[in-house]
Structure formats: structure tokens, C-alpha cells
């Protein structure tokens, strides 16, 4: 059933489903430093978005940046907060202070990544419009 309708658990961290989604979307090994994985999906309508928040070390964050070909977003604006959802684990006030890394297919598919080295916390946002 999980293959047809993947489970994303926004209420509990580190569930087996959240760990599976982490591996599918982040495309890096689920190493020992990765903890407190929360995720959410919104696939209703013509667009979709996926949100992940988790703790990890700098090395893992760097692997994610490399795997997804993220580049530093020099404008560091338009964080797409208007299409993100509000959760206790998604700290928009902190995100706005962090350096954003981004990737786009040049059309309507985008990925954003922020890493808070002080708190060793990462935010990953995958969306299309």
C-alpha cells in the first residue's frame, strides 16, 4: 500500500515511513547523525509539495547539497513560504535567516535546502507549480 500511497508523518518523527521518504527524496544514506525526521506531502490539486525537517551534521548536509546539485541562491529571497505549511518543526522565522540552496529544472519544478549549522538542523522543500 505504501508504494501506491506513500506515507508522510508530520506528527511523529523518525517513523519507518519518514525514514523511507527521507531516503527516497534526499537520496543520501540514512546515517547515524540523521534524527528527528519529520515530513509532509501535499499532492492535492495540480501542484505538489514535500517538506522535510531533520537534524544532521555538516557532512550529511554537504552530501545533500552535492547529490541534488544545489547552488547557493545569491538573492536568498522568495522562500516560497506562501505554499509551505505550518508545523512546529518547520521554523520559517529561522529559515529566513539561513542561506538558501536551490535547484530548478528551469520551468516549474524546484528544490530548496537550508542548513542551520548552529542547531545542526536541515530543511528541504521540494515543489512544483
PASEBA-1860 file (N, C-alpha, C; in nm, 3 decimals):
! residues 129
1> XXXXXXXX> 0.082/-0.119/0.000/0.000/0.000/0.000/0.087/0.126/0.000 ~ 0.200/0.120/0.071/0.289/0.236/0.081/0.348/0.275/-0.054 ~ 0.358/0.179/-0.145/0.409/0.210/-0.278/0.309/0.290/-0.360 ~ 0.181/0.262/-0.343/0.077/0.335/-0.416/0.046/0.469/-0.351 ~ 0.039/0.470/-0.219/0.007/0.591/-0.143/0.112/0.608/-0.033 ~ 0.226/0.666/-0.067/0.334/0.680/0.031/0.290/0.758/0.155 ~ 0.335/0.710/0.269/0.301/0.773/0.396/0.406/0.877/0.433 ~ 0.360/0.993/0.474/0.443/1.100/0.527/0.386/1.134/0.663
9> XXXXXXXX> 0.468/1.129/0.767/0.417/1.153/0.900/0.465/1.288/0.951 ~ 0.373/1.384/0.957/0.408/1.518/1.004/0.387/1.534/1.154 ~ 0.332/1.432/1.218/0.303/1.441/1.362/0.409/1.374/1.449 ~ 0.474/1.271/1.395/0.576/1.197/1.470/0.705/1.193/1.391 ~ 0.816/1.201/1.461/0.945/1.195/1.393/0.998/1.052/1.389 ~ 1.086/1.029/1.294/1.162/0.905/1.283/1.077/0.779/1.269 ~ 0.960/0.793/1.211/0.878/0.675/1.186/0.941/0.596/1.071 ~ 0.913/0.469/1.060/0.966/0.393/0.945/0.930/0.458/0.811
17> XXXXXXXX> 0.809/0.511/0.800/0.768/0.576/0.675/0.852/0.702/0.650 ~ 0.876/0.781/0.751/0.956/0.903/0.734/1.100/0.869/0.694 ~ 1.153/0.762/0.748/1.289/0.719/0.711/1.292/0.675/0.565 ~ 1.189/0.604/0.519/1.180/0.564/0.379/1.170/0.686/0.288 ~ 1.084/0.780/0.325/1.069/0.902/0.244/1.199/0.982/0.241 ~ 1.271/0.986/0.354/1.400/1.056/0.358/1.493/0.998/0.252 ~ 1.507/0.866/0.250/1.596/0.801/0.154/1.550/0.827/0.010 ~ 1.422/0.824/-0.014/1.369/0.846/-0.149/1.391/0.988/-0.198
25> XXXXXXXX> 1.364/1.086/-0.112/1.370/1.225/-0.155/1.508/1.288/-0.138 ~ 1.574/1.262/-0.027/1.704/1.324/-0.003/1.817/1.252/-0.075 ~ 1.798/1.124/-0.103/1.892/1.045/-0.183/2.033/1.034/-0.124 ~ 2.039/1.032/0.009/2.164/1.007/0.079/2.139/0.898/0.182 ~ 2.247/0.838/0.226/2.238/0.733/0.326/2.180/0.788/0.455 ~ 2.097/0.710/0.517/2.040/0.747/0.646/2.143/0.715/0.754 ~ 2.238/0.805/0.773/2.349/0.784/0.866/2.304/0.811/1.010 ~ 2.388/0.774/1.105/2.354/0.785/1.248/2.327/0.928/1.294
33> XXXXXXXX> 2.381/1.026/1.224/2.360/1.166/1.265/2.221/1.219/1.226 ~ 2.151/1.149/1.138/2.020/1.194/1.092/1.914/1.150/1.192 ~ 1.849/1.251/1.252/1.748/1.224/1.355/1.635/1.325/1.342 ~ 1.527/1.297/1.413/1.412/1.389/1.418/1.358/1.420/1.279 ~ 1.340/1.316/1.200/1.289/1.333/1.063/1.138/1.350/1.067 ~ 1.095/1.466/1.022/0.954/1.494/1.001/0.935/1.517/0.852 ~ 0.821/1.479/0.800/0.794/1.508/0.660/0.645/1.524/0.636 ~ 0.615/1.588/0.525/0.477/1.619/0.489/0.467/1.623/0.337
41> XXXXXXXX> 0.353/1.581/0.285/0.328/1.594/0.142/0.192/1.657/0.119 ~ 0.183/1.732/0.012/0.057/1.789/-0.032/0.051/1.765/-0.182 ~ -0.024/1.666/-0.222/-0.032/1.629/-0.364/-0.174/1.646/-0.417 ~ -0.252/1.726/-0.348/-0.389/1.752/-0.392/-0.385/1.870/-0.488 ~ -0.452/1.855/-0.599/-0.456/1.962/-0.698/-0.353/1.941/-0.807 ~ -0.325/2.049/-0.880/-0.234/2.038/-0.994/-0.088/2.052/-0.956 ~ -0.062/2.099/-0.835/0.077/2.113/-0.791/0.102/2.017/-0.674 ~ 0.227/2.004/-0.638/0.262/1.919/-0.524/0.379/1.981/-0.449
49> XXXXXXXX> 0.384/1.952/-0.320/0.499/1.994/-0.243/0.527/1.894/-0.132 ~ 0.656/1.887/-0.097/0.705/1.793/0.004/0.798/1.870/0.096 ~ 0.779/1.853/0.225/0.859/1.923/0.324/0.926/1.821/0.416 ~ 1.055/1.845/0.444/1.131/1.760/0.535/1.209/1.849/0.630 ~ 1.212/1.810/0.755/1.296/1.875/0.854/1.363/1.764/0.934 ~ 1.492/1.782/0.962/1.566/1.679/1.034/1.696/1.737/1.087 ~ 1.753/1.669/1.183/1.885/1.705/1.233/1.988/1.620/1.162 ~ 2.102/1.682/1.131/2.214/1.610/1.072/2.341/1.692/1.090
57> XXXXXXXX> 2.454/1.629/1.066/2.579/1.702/1.078/2.612/1.772/0.946 ~ 2.718/1.851/0.950/2.760/1.929/0.833/2.796/1.839/0.714 ~ 2.856/1.725/0.743/2.896/1.632/0.635/2.773/1.582/0.558 ~ 2.670/1.544/0.629/2.548/1.497/0.564/2.483/1.609/0.485 ~ 2.478/1.729/0.542/2.421/1.844/0.471/2.497/1.868/0.341 ~ 2.628/1.857/0.345/2.709/1.878/0.226/2.682/1.772/0.120 ~ 2.661/1.647/0.163/2.627/1.540/0.069/2.495/1.569/-0.001 ~ 2.398/1.618/0.074/2.267/1.651/0.017/2.283/1.762/-0.088
65> XXXXXXXX> 2.361/1.862/-0.056/2.386/1.972/-0.149/2.448/1.920/-0.278 ~ 2.544/1.830/-0.265/2.612/1.774/-0.382/2.520/1.684/-0.464 ~ 2.448/1.594/-0.398/2.361/1.498/-0.468/2.254/1.570/-0.550 ~ 2.201/1.678/-0.496/2.093/1.749/-0.563/2.141/1.865/-0.651 ~ 2.273/1.877/-0.663/2.330/1.986/-0.745/2.278/2.123/-0.703 ~ 2.262/2.140/-0.572/2.217/2.268/-0.521/2.324/2.374/-0.540 ~ 2.279/2.494/-0.568/2.368/2.609/-0.577/2.324/2.712/-0.476 ~ 2.418/2.791/-0.428/2.382/2.899/-0.337/2.290/2.995/-0.410
73> XXXXXXXX> 2.179/3.025/-0.348/2.085/3.119/-0.404/2.131/3.259/-0.365 ~ 2.193/3.329/-0.458/2.255/3.458/-0.426/2.155/3.565/-0.387 ~ 2.031/3.555/-0.436/1.931/3.652/-0.395/1.875/3.616/-0.258 ~ 1.877/3.488/-0.226/1.832/3.437/-0.096/1.696/3.497/-0.057 ~ 1.607/3.503/-0.154/1.473/3.556/-0.127/1.371/3.458/-0.184 ~ 1.247/3.495/-0.176/1.137/3.412/-0.225/1.154/3.267/-0.180 ~ 1.132/3.246/-0.052/1.145/3.113/0.006/1.021/3.027/-0.016 ~ 0.926/3.076/-0.093/0.801/3.005/-0.123/0.721/2.975/0.003
81> XXXXXXXX> 0.729/3.065/0.101/0.654/3.047/0.225/0.504/3.043/0.200 ~ 0.459/3.107/0.093/0.315/3.111/0.065/0.258/2.974/0.030 ~ 0.341/2.880/-0.013/0.290/2.746/-0.043/0.336/2.642/0.058 ~ 0.415/2.684/0.156/0.456/2.593/0.262/0.348/2.587/0.369 ~ 0.353/2.483/0.447/0.255/2.462/0.553/0.321/2.490/0.687 ~ 0.239/2.513/0.787/0.290/2.548/0.920/0.290/2.426/1.011 ~ 0.410/2.396/1.061/0.429/2.288/1.156/0.526/2.334/1.263 ~ 0.522/2.273/1.379/0.615/2.310/1.486/0.759/2.281/1.446
89> XXXXXXXX> 0.780/2.189/1.355/0.915/2.151/1.313/0.964/2.229/1.191 ~ 0.882/2.315/1.135/0.920/2.396/1.019/0.925/2.542/1.064 ~ 1.043/2.590/1.094/1.062/2.720/1.157/1.092/2.827/1.051 ~ 0.985/2.889/0.998/1.001/2.989/0.893/1.083/3.109/0.941 ~ 1.068/3.145/1.067/1.144/3.258/1.120/1.294/3.229/1.120 ~ 1.331/3.107/1.147/1.473/3.070/1.142/1.519/3.051/0.997 ~ 1.436/2.989/0.915/1.471/2.964/0.775/1.507/3.092/0.704 ~ 1.432/3.198/0.726/1.456/3.324/0.657/1.595/3.380/0.688
97> XXXXXXXX> 1.655/3.339/0.798/1.788/3.385/0.838/1.900/3.299/0.779 ~ 1.865/3.185/0.722/1.965/3.089/0.673/1.993/3.109/0.525 ~ 2.110/3.064/0.483/2.146/3.065/0.341/2.063/2.959/0.270 ~ 1.999/2.998/0.160/1.920/2.904/0.083/2.004/2.848/-0.031 ~ 1.992/2.718/-0.052/2.048/2.650/-0.167/1.929/2.610/-0.253 ~ 1.943/2.620/-0.384/1.828/2.589/-0.468/1.870/2.516/-0.595 ~ 1.771/2.453/-0.654/1.783/2.385/-0.783/1.649/2.399/-0.853 ~ 1.652/2.416/-0.983/1.529/2.419/-1.062/1.554/2.351/-1.196
105> XXXXXXXX> 1.448/2.299/-1.252/1.460/2.240/-1.386/1.441/2.347/-1.493 ~ 1.433/2.474/-1.452/1.417/2.584/-1.546/1.273/2.612/-1.581 ~ 1.184/2.531/-1.531/1.042/2.550/-1.559/0.966/2.569/-1.429 ~ 0.899/2.466/-1.383/0.817/2.481/-1.263/0.849/2.381/-1.153 ~ 0.961/2.313/-1.161/1.000/2.218/-1.058/1.120/2.274/-0.983 ~ 1.111/2.282/-0.851/1.214/2.344/-0.769/1.242/2.263/-0.643 ~ 1.364/2.278/-0.593/1.403/2.222/-0.465/1.481/2.330/-0.390 ~ 1.451/2.345/-0.262/1.523/2.438/-0.175/1.579/2.360/-0.057
113> XXXXXXXX> 1.693/2.406/-0.009/1.757/2.342/0.106/1.820/2.450/0.192 ~ 1.797/2.441/0.322/1.859/2.531/0.419/1.924/2.446/0.527 ~ 2.040/2.491/0.576/2.107/2.418/0.684/2.149/2.515/0.793 ~ 2.107/2.485/0.914/2.141/2.564/1.032/2.254/2.493/1.104 ~ 2.377/2.540/1.085/2.493/2.472/1.143/2.496/2.484/1.295 ~ 2.438/2.588/1.351/2.436/2.604/1.498/2.349/2.498/1.564 ~ 2.235/2.472/1.505/2.143/2.373/1.561/2.152/2.237/1.491 ~ 2.239/2.228/1.389/2.252/2.107/1.307/2.114/2.060/1.259
121> XXXXXXXX> 2.042/2.154/1.201/1.906/2.126/1.154/1.894/2.163/1.007 ~ 1.831/2.075/0.931/1.814/2.097/0.788/1.666/2.105/0.753 ~ 1.639/2.181/0.647/1.505/2.196/0.593/1.514/2.172/0.442 ~ 1.426/2.088/0.391/1.426/2.052/0.249/1.284/2.070/0.198 ~ 1.271/2.146/0.089/1.141/2.175/0.031/1.146/2.143/-0.117 ~ 1.061/2.054/-0.162/1.055/2.005/-0.300/0.915/2.038/-0.351 ~ 0.906/2.114/-0.462/0.772/2.154/-0.506/0.768/2.180/-0.657 ~ 0.648/2.169/-0.709/0.623/2.211/-0.846/0.497/2.296/-0.848
129> X> 0.489/2.378/-0.950/0.376/2.469/-0.963/0.300/2.445/-1.091
END
